[in-house]
Amino acid sequence: MKQLILIAILTTLITACSRYQPTILQGNALDSATIAQIKVGMSKADVIQILGSPLMQDDFQTKRWDYLYYSIEQGRKSEQKNLTLEFNGDIVSKIN
């Protein structure tokens, strides 16, 4: 009986000490349907309404917005998507 209790306690301790690593999502969700809505000629306000604010915006490169999305599963980067928009004034001029 003592061995059975000891095994139950050890099993509980080992299970409790296992590391849980949640999936971490960073940046703006960039799926193909959302990206397809972005067109040359759109205003910055329209882009923000569809994609949200850019993850990276260089103070010295105001003509360029960079959107980045990645996920980390089990401690490893599993997916990454990048989208770069270039502007001429307030209008999208190039999509990469």
Backbone as JSON Lines, residues from 0, in Angstrom:
{"i":0,"aa":"M","n":[0.83,-1.2,0.0],"ca":[0.0,0.0,0.0],"c":[0.88,1.26,0.0]}
{"i":1,"aa":"K","n":[1.96,1.21,0.81],"ca":[2.85,2.37,0.86],"c":[3.48,2.62,-0.5]}
{"i":2,"aa":"Q","n":[3.82,1.56,-1.22],"ca":[4.43,1.71,-2.54],"c":[3.44,2.35,-3.52]}
{"i":3,"aa":"L","n":[2.21,1.97,-3.42],"ca":[1.18,2.53,-4.29],"c":[1.0,4.02,-4.04]}
{"i":4,"aa":"I","n":[1.01,4.43,-2.8],"ca":[0.88,5.85,-2.44],"c":[2.12,6.61,-2.91]}
{"i":5,"aa":"L","n":[3.3,6.02,-2.7],"ca":[4.55,6.64,-3.14],"c":[4.56,6.82,-4.66]}
{"i":6,"aa":"I","n":[4.13,5.83,-5.4],"ca":[4.07,5.92,-6.86],"c":[3.09,7.01,-7.28]}
{"i":7,"aa":"A","n":[1.95,7.1,-6.62],"ca":[0.95,8.13,-6.94],"c":[1.52,9.53,-6.67]}
{"i":8,"aa":"I","n":[2.22,9.69,-5.57],"ca":[2.81,11.0,-5.24],"c":[3.89,11.36,-6.25]}
{"i":9,"aa":"L","n":[4.76,10.43,-6.58],"ca":[5.82,10.7,-7.55],"c":[5.26,11.02,-8.93]}
{"i":10,"aa":"T","n":[4.25,10.3,-9.34],"ca":[3.61,10.57,-10.63],"c":[3.0,11.97,-10.65]}
{"i":11,"aa":"T","n":[2.36,12.35,-9.57],"ca":[1.78,13.69,-9.48],"c":[2.86,14.75,-9.54]}
{"i":12,"aa":"L","n":[3.95,14.55,-8.84],"ca":[5.05,15.53,-8.84],"c":[5.69,15.64,-10.22]}
{"i":13,"aa":"I","n":[5.92,14.53,-10.87],"ca":[6.53,14.56,-12.2],"c":[5.61,15.25,-13.2]}
{"i":14,"aa":"T","n":[4.34,14.96,-13.14],"ca":[3.37,15.58,-14.04],"c":[3.27,17.08,-13.77]}
{"i":15,"aa":"A","n":[3.31,17.48,-12.53],"ca":[3.2,18.9,-12.17],"c":[4.42,19.68,-12.61]}
{"i":16,"aa":"C","n":[5.55,19.03,-12.72],"ca":[6.79,19.72,-13.07],"c":[7.02,19.8,-14.58]}
{"i":17,"aa":"S","n":[6.18,19.18,-15.37],"ca":[6.37,19.25,-16.82],"c":[6.13,20.69,-17.28]}
{"i":18,"aa":"R","n":[6.89,21.13,-18.29],"ca":[6.79,22.51,-18.75],"c":[5.71,22.67,-19.81]}
{"i":19,"aa":"Y","n":[4.83,23.59,-19.58],"ca":[3.81,23.94,-20.56],"c":[4.31,25.15,-21.34]}
{"i":20,"aa":"Q","n":[4.32,25.06,-22.67],"ca":[4.75,26.17,-23.5],"c":[3.59,26.55,-24.43]}
{"i":21,"aa":"P","n":[2.93,27.64,-24.13],"ca":[1.79,28.04,-24.96],"c":[2.24,28.55,-26.32]}
{"i":22,"aa":"T","n":[1.34,28.55,-27.28],"ca":[1.61,29.14,-28.59],"c":[1.58,30.66,-28.43]}
{"i":23,"aa":"I","n":[2.62,31.32,-28.93],"ca":[2.73,32.77,-28.81],"c":[2.58,33.37,-30.21]}
{"i":24,"aa":"L","n":[1.65,34.3,-30.35],"ca":[1.43,34.99,-31.61],"c":[1.88,36.43,-31.46]}
{"i":25,"aa":"Q","n":[2.72,36.91,-32.37],"ca":[3.25,38.25,-32.31],"c":[2.96,39.0,-33.6]}
{"i":26,"aa":"G","n":[2.64,40.26,-33.48],"ca":[2.45,41.11,-34.65],"c":[1.01,41.16,-35.11]}
{"i":27,"aa":"N","n":[0.86,41.59,-36.37],"ca":[-0.45,41.72,-36.99],"c":[-0.77,40.43,-37.74]}
{"i":28,"aa":"A","n":[-1.95,39.88,-37.54],"ca":[-2.34,38.65,-38.23],"c":[-2.41,38.94,-39.73]}
{"i":29,"aa":"L","n":[-1.58,38.25,-40.48],"ca":[-1.5,38.47,-41.93],"c":[-1.94,37.21,-42.65]}
{"i":30,"aa":"D","n":[-3.22,37.13,-42.97],"ca":[-3.66,36.0,-43.78],"c":[-3.87,36.5,-45.22]}
{"i":31,"aa":"S","n":[-3.93,35.58,-46.15],"ca":[-3.99,35.95,-47.56],"c":[-5.25,36.77,-47.9]}
{"i":32,"aa":"A","n":[-6.36,36.48,-47.25],"ca":[-7.59,37.23,-47.51],"c":[-7.46,38.69,-47.08]}
{"i":33,"aa":"T","n":[-6.82,38.91,-45.96],"ca":[-6.63,40.28,-45.47],"c":[-5.64,41.04,-46.35]}
{"i":34,"aa":"I","n":[-4.53,40.38,-46.7],"ca":[-3.53,41.03,-47.55],"c":[-4.12,41.37,-48.91]}
{"i":35,"aa":"A","n":[-4.99,40.53,-49.42],"ca":[-5.61,40.76,-50.74],"c":[-6.47,42.03,-50.75]}
{"i":36,"aa":"Q","n":[-6.91,42.49,-49.6],"ca":[-7.72,43.71,-49.52],"c":[-6.89,44.97,-49.71]}
{"i":37,"aa":"I","n":[-5.57,44.87,-49.51],"ca":[-4.69,46.04,-49.64],"c":[-4.37,46.25,-51.11]}
{"i":38,"aa":"K","n":[-4.62,47.44,-51.6],"ca":[-4.42,47.77,-53.01],"c":[-3.59,49.05,-53.14]}
{"i":39,"aa":"V","n":[-2.83,49.13,-54.22],"ca":[-2.12,50.37,-54.54],"c":[-3.18,51.45,-54.74]}
{"i":40,"aa":"G","n":[-2.94,52.63,-54.16],"ca":[-3.88,53.74,-54.26],"c":[-4.7,53.95,-53.0]}
{"i":41,"aa":"M","n":[-4.62,53.0,-52.05],"ca":[-5.36,53.16,-50.78],"c":[-4.65,54.19,-49.9]}
{"i":42,"aa":"S","n":[-5.4,54.79,-49.01],"ca":[-4.82,55.75,-48.07],"c":[-4.28,55.01,-46.84]}
{"i":43,"aa":"K","n":[-3.44,55.69,-46.07],"ca":[-2.91,55.12,-44.83],"c":[-4.05,54.77,-43.87]}
{"i":44,"aa":"A","n":[-5.07,55.6,-43.82],"ca":[-6.21,55.35,-42.93],"c":[-6.94,54.06,-43.32]}
{"i":45,"aa":"D","n":[-7.07,53.82,-44.63],"ca":[-7.71,52.59,-45.09],"c":[-6.89,51.37,-44.7]}
{"i":46,"aa":"V","n":[-5.57,51.48,-44.84],"ca":[-4.68,50.37,-44.48],"c":[-4.78,50.07,-42.99]}
{"i":47,"aa":"I","n":[-4.78,51.12,-42.17],"ca":[-4.88,50.92,-40.72],"c":[-6.21,50.28,-40.35]}
{"i":48,"aa":"Q","n":[-7.27,50.63,-41.05],"ca":[-8.57,50.04,-40.77],"c":[-8.57,48.54,-41.07]}
{"i":49,"aa":"I","n":[-7.83,48.12,-42.09],"ca":[-7.8,46.7,-42.48],"c":[-6.76,45.92,-41.67]}
{"i":50,"aa":"L","n":[-5.53,46.43,-41.58],"ca":[-4.43,45.69,-40.95],"c":[-4.08,46.14,-39.54]}
{"i":51,"aa":"G","n":[-4.54,47.32,-39.16],"ca":[-4.11,47.88,-37.88],"c":[-2.82,48.66,-38.07]}
{"i":52,"aa":"S","n":[-2.3,49.2,-36.99],"ca":[-1.05,49.95,-37.07],"c":[0.11,49.01,-37.38]}
{"i":53,"aa":"P","n":[1.11,49.49,-38.12],"ca":[2.24,48.63,-38.45],"c":[3.05,48.28,-37.21]}
{"i":54,"aa":"L","n":[3.61,47.08,-37.22],"ca":[4.43,46.64,-36.11],"c":[5.71,47.46,-36.03]}
{"i":55,"aa":"M","n":[6.28,47.76,-37.19],"ca":[7.51,48.54,-37.23],"c":[7.31,49.75,-38.12]}
{"i":56,"aa":"Q","n":[7.65,50.9,-37.61],"ca":[7.53,52.12,-38.38],"c":[8.76,52.98,-38.06]}
{"i":57,"aa":"D","n":[9.63,53.13,-39.03],"ca":[10.88,53.86,-38.86],"c":[10.61,55.36,-38.89]}
{"i":58,"aa":"D","n":[11.13,56.07,-37.91],"ca":[10.94,57.52,-37.86],"c":[11.62,58.22,-39.03]}
{"i":59,"aa":"F","n":[12.67,57.59,-39.58],"ca":[13.4,58.19,-40.68],"c":[12.88,57.74,-42.04]}
{"i":60,"aa":"Q","n":[12.06,56.69,-42.08],"ca":[11.49,56.16,-43.31],"c":[9.97,56.22,-43.22]}
{"i":61,"aa":"T","n":[9.4,57.39,-43.23],"ca":[7.95,57.53,-43.06],"c":[7.19,57.05,-44.29]}
{"i":62,"aa":"K","n":[7.89,56.79,-45.38],"ca":[7.25,56.31,-46.6],"c":[7.1,54.79,-46.6]}
{"i":63,"aa":"R","n":[7.53,54.12,-45.54],"ca":[7.52,52.66,-45.52],"c":[6.95,52.14,-44.2]}
{"i":64,"aa":"W","n":[6.01,51.21,-44.32],"ca":[5.46,50.52,-43.15],"c":[5.76,49.04,-43.28]}
{"i":65,"aa":"D","n":[6.19,48.43,-42.2],"ca":[6.49,47.0,-42.19],"c":[5.55,46.29,-41.23]}
{"i":66,"aa":"Y","n":[4.87,45.3,-41.73],"ca":[4.01,44.45,-40.93],"c":[4.7,43.09,-40.79]}
{"i":67,"aa":"L","n":[4.72,42.56,-39.6],"ca":[5.36,41.28,-39.33],"c":[4.44,40.45,-38.46]}
{"i":68,"aa":"Y","n":[4.36,39.19,-38.79],"ca":[3.57,38.26,-37.99],"c":[4.36,36.98,-37.83]}
{"i":69,"aa":"Y","n":[4.45,36.48,-36.62],"ca":[5.05,35.17,-36.43],"c":[4.44,34.49,-35.22]}
{"i":70,"aa":"S","n":[4.57,33.17,-35.22],"ca":[4.08,32.39,-34.09],"c":[5.2,31.5,-33.59]}
{"i":71,"aa":"I","n":[5.17,31.26,-32.29],"ca":[6.15,30.39,-31.64],"c":[5.37,29.26,-30.99]}
{"i":72,"aa":"E","n":[5.7,28.04,-31.4],"ca":[5.06,26.85,-30.82],"c":[6.15,25.94,-30.26]}
{"i":73,"aa":"Q","n":[5.94,25.45,-29.06],"ca":[6.9,24.57,-28.4],"c":[8.28,25.21,-28.32]}
{"i":74,"aa":"G","n":[8.32,26.55,-28.16],"ca":[9.58,27.25,-28.01],"c":[10.32,27.51,-29.31]}
{"i":75,"aa":"R","n":[9.72,27.18,-30.46],"ca":[10.37,27.4,-31.76],"c":[9.47,28.24,-32.66]}
{"i":76,"aa":"K","n":[10.11,29.13,-33.44],"ca":[9.34,29.92,-34.39],"c":[8.81,28.99,-35.47]}
{"i":77,"aa":"S","n":[7.49,28.93,-35.63],"ca":[6.89,27.98,-36.56],"c":[6.39,28.63,-37.85]}
{"i":78,"aa":"E","n":[6.1,29.9,-37.8],"ca":[5.55,30.57,-38.98],"c":[5.94,32.04,-38.93]}
{"i":79,"aa":"Q","n":[6.25,32.61,-40.09],"ca":[6.55,34.03,-40.16],"c":[6.05,34.57,-41.49]}
{"i":80,"aa":"K","n":[5.4,35.73,-41.44],"ca":[4.92,36.42,-42.64],"c":[5.33,37.89,-42.53]}
{"i":81,"aa":"N","n":[5.77,38.45,-43.64],"ca":[6.17,39.85,-43.69],"c":[5.36,40.55,-44.78]}
{"i":82,"aa":"L","n":[5.06,41.81,-44.56],"ca":[4.4,42.64,-45.56],"c":[4.99,44.04,-45.44]}
{"i":83,"aa":"T","n":[5.48,44.56,-46.55],"ca":[6.03,45.9,-46.58],"c":[5.19,46.75,-47.51]}
{"i":84,"aa":"L","n":[4.76,47.9,-47.03],"ca":[3.99,48.85,-47.84],"c":[4.81,50.12,-47.98]}
{"i":85,"aa":"E","n":[4.89,50.62,-49.19],"ca":[5.56,51.9,-49.43],"c":[4.52,52.92,-49.87]}
{"i":86,"aa":"F","n":[4.72,54.15,-49.42],"ca":[3.74,55.2,-49.66],"c":[4.36,56.35,-50.45]}
{"i":87,"aa":"N","n":[3.52,56.97,-51.25],"ca":[3.85,58.23,-51.89],"c":[2.91,59.25,-51.28]}
{"i":88,"aa":"G","n":[3.4,59.99,-50.32],"ca":[2.53,60.88,-49.54],"c":[1.69,60.04,-48.6]}
{"i":89,"aa":"D","n":[0.38,60.06,-48.77],"ca":[-0.54,59.31,-47.91],"c":[-1.15,58.1,-48.64]}
{"i":90,"aa":"I","n":[-0.62,57.79,-49.84],"ca":[-1.21,56.76,-50.69],"c":[-0.24,55.6,-50.88]}
{"i":91,"aa":"V","n":[-0.77,54.36,-50.81],"ca":[0.05,53.17,-51.05],"c":[0.54,53.19,-52.48]}
{"i":92,"aa":"S","n":[1.88,53.08,-52.64],"ca":[2.45,53.07,-53.98],"c":[3.07,51.72,-54.35]}
{"i":93,"aa":"K","n":[3.4,50.9,-53.34],"ca":[4.04,49.62,-53.63],"c":[3.75,48.64,-52.5]}
{"i":94,"aa":"I","n":[3.47,47.39,-52.86],"ca":[3.18,46.33,-51.89],"c":[4.18,45.2,-52.1]}
{"i":95,"aa":"N","n":[4.9,44.87,-51.05],"ca":[5.88,43.75,-51.12],"c":[5.5,42.7,-50.12]}
